[in-house]
């Protein structure tokens, strides 16, 4: 029962986080009189090199992985689920794509992977690759 509650909580948090790009803006500074408002991100998948997401957004995405993969991607010793910290970003992206396509079988990751856009997947991969093991 506790596992089901944790999974439902994780999926609810992920749903909220997936809506955040539509609300993200390039600047949080107050608007000056007579100036144009900052552009609003539409949630469409954009190229990572043009992406400027606040670090808190990326950390929030990564937090959705913590229940299974450990805080900052560091799984506990003896865990059946691998840690993500320090792994190659390319490897992590490839694994997420394999989960998403069904090429790699899993109990829940194939469903979770489908909830992330390509940009979010790249952000997560870059984040975990930068973490110490």
N, C-alpha and C positions, 0 to 999 in steps of 0.2 A: 504494500500500500504506500509506503514511504517513497519507493522508487517511482511509482506512478505520479505521486504529488510533485516530486522533483522534476520529472520530465514535463509535466504540464506547466510548472513554473518556468522552466527553461524555454519551452515553446512560446509561452506568453511574452517573456522578456524578449525573445528573438523577434516576435511579431512587432513589438514596439520599436525595437532597434531598426528593423527593416523600413519602418516608416520615417525614420529620422532624416535620411538624405533629402527627402522632399521638403524638409523644414530647414536644412542647413543653409547658411548664407556665408558669403566670403568674408564678411567682416561683422563684428559684433559692436563696433563703435556706434555711438549715437549719430543719427542723421543730422547734418547741419542744414540750416534753413537755405532753401534754394538748390540743394544738391539732389541728385537722383538717388533713389533707394538702391541698396546693393542688389545684385541679381539673386534670385532665389533658385536653388537647385530643384530640378523637376523630378528627381528620382530615377531618371533614365540612366542607363549604364553609360558612363563616360570613360575615356581612356585614363588609366592610372597616372600617367605622367602629367596630365592636366588637372588631376584631382588634388584639392587642397582641403583635407578634412581635419577638423580639430582633433588633437591627440585624445581627448576624452571620448570622442565618438569611436575611435579605433579601440581604445581600452574597453569601452562598453561592449563592442562586438566581441572582443577576446574574452570578456567575462562570461559570455554565453557558453564558452567551451570549458570553463573551469570545473563544472560539476563532474565531468568525466575525465578530462585531461589534466586537471590540476591548475592551481593558481599560476598565472603567467605561463601556462603550458608545461609546468613541471609536475608530472604524475608522481604519485607516491610510490615508494619502493614496493615492488611486488604487485603493482596494479596490473590488471589484465588489459587496460587501455593504454596505449603508448603516450608518452609525453610529446609535446610539440616544440618545446623550447629548443632553440639551437639547430633545428633541422633546416635544410635548404628550402628557400621559398619556392623554387621551381618544383621540388619534390612535393611540397604541401599542396600547391596548386594542382599538380597532376593527380594526387590522391583525391582531392575534392572533386575534380572533374570525373574521375573513375567512379566515385560514389554516386555522383549526380546522374551519370549515364547508366548506372547499373552494372558496369563492367566489374567493379569490385563489390562483392557482397558484404552486407553488414546487417546488424539488427535494427539500428536506428539512423546511422550516419547517412544512408542514402536519402532519407527523408530530410534530415537537417541540411545536408549539402544543397538540396534543391531550393532551400529558403534564402540562400545567399546569391547575390548577383556576382558576375565575374569580377567587378571592381571590389566588392566587399571581400571576396575570396582572396584577391591579391593583397588587399590591406591586411587581412588576417595573416596571410603567409609571410608578408614582410615583417609584421609585428613579432610573430613567433620566431622567425629566423634571427631576429635581433636580440632575443632573450638568451641569457646564459642557461646552459643545461643544469 
